[in-house]
Amino acid sequence: MFTPCPYPGTKYHADLKAAGRILSDDLNRYDYGSPLVSPLQMTSTQMMDGFEDVYSKFFSLGAIARRMLPPRAATISRPPPTPTRT
């Protein structure tokens, strides 16, 4: 999970630069966790809030355990025994 990272010299960078959507040309910020582009239909703050929410849920202890541990055996529900007539 990474934020968009438009490296200089790529078509992606050229397209975003032409559209005026590059927020920083500082290569020290090209770390896949900083807002580098202005997203469409949301602010960069909204993008980062969403990124941090997904990141924290994905890497939570519970989520890691669910990915690492085998699933629990399903409990089989059996109907109650039918009374017999004598």
PLY file of the C-alpha trace (Angstrom):
ply
format ascii 1.0
element vertex 86
property float x
property float y
property float z
element edge 85
property int vertex1
property int vertex2
end_header
0.00 0.00 0.00
1.58 3.15 -1.21
0.68 6.68 -2.15
1.19 7.55 -5.84
4.86 8.28 -6.57
5.44 9.93 -9.96
9.18 9.57 -10.56
10.75 12.25 -12.79
11.47 10.94 -16.28
8.36 8.75 -16.40
5.25 9.31 -18.51
3.22 9.33 -15.27
5.29 12.25 -13.95
5.09 14.13 -17.27
1.30 13.70 -17.42
0.78 14.86 -13.83
3.24 17.76 -14.26
1.38 18.91 -17.39
-1.89 18.75 -15.45
-0.38 20.76 -12.57
-0.97 17.94 -10.08
2.60 17.42 -8.75
2.77 18.77 -5.18
6.52 18.48 -4.69
9.65 18.03 -6.78
11.74 17.29 -3.67
13.09 13.77 -4.28
13.62 13.33 -0.51
9.81 13.12 -0.20
9.48 10.33 -2.79
9.01 7.68 -0.11
5.63 6.12 -1.02
4.10 7.59 2.13
4.01 11.32 1.40
1.38 13.17 -0.62
3.15 13.93 -3.91
0.19 14.37 -6.24
-3.04 16.28 -6.07
-5.71 13.59 -6.51
-8.88 14.14 -8.51
-12.17 14.56 -6.63
-10.55 14.77 -3.16
-7.91 16.79 -1.35
-4.45 15.42 -0.65
-5.40 15.46 3.05
-8.42 13.24 2.34
-6.18 10.89 0.32
-3.66 10.66 3.17
-6.42 10.13 5.76
-7.75 7.24 3.68
-4.25 5.84 3.15
-3.48 5.96 6.88
-6.84 4.34 7.73
-6.32 1.44 5.29
-2.64 1.07 6.29
-3.42 0.92 10.02
-6.22 -1.62 9.50
-4.14 -3.80 7.17
-1.16 -3.89 9.55
-3.16 -4.20 12.79
-2.31 -7.17 15.01
-5.71 -8.76 14.36
-5.41 -8.42 10.58
-1.90 -9.88 10.60
-3.07 -12.79 12.75
-5.98 -13.49 10.36
-3.54 -13.65 7.44
-0.97 -15.78 9.27
-3.07 -18.25 11.27
-5.17 -21.01 9.73
-8.92 -20.43 9.77
-10.87 -21.90 12.64
-12.75 -25.10 11.93
-16.39 -24.44 11.23
-18.74 -25.56 13.96
-21.17 -28.08 12.56
-24.65 -27.54 13.81
-26.54 -30.79 14.26
-30.27 -31.01 14.75
-31.42 -32.33 18.11
-32.06 -36.08 18.20
-35.55 -37.18 17.26
-37.38 -38.75 20.18
-38.12 -42.45 19.63
-41.44 -44.00 20.52
-41.48 -47.18 22.49
0 1
1 2
2 3
3 4
4 5
5 6
6 7
7 8
8 9
9 10
10 11
11 12
12 13
13 14
14 15
15 16
16 17
17 18
18 19
19 20
20 21
21 22
22 23
23 24
24 25
25 26
26 27
27 28
28 29
29 30
30 31
31 32
32 33
33 34
34 35
35 36
36 37
37 38
38 39
39 40
40 41
41 42
42 43
43 44
44 45
45 46
46 47
47 48
48 49
49 50
50 51
51 52
52 53
53 54
54 55
55 56
56 57
57 58
58 59
59 60
60 61
61 62
62 63
63 64
64 65
65 66
66 67
67 68
68 69
69 70
70 71
71 72
72 73
73 74
74 75
75 76
76 77
77 78
78 79
79 80
80 81
81 82
82 83
83 84
84 85
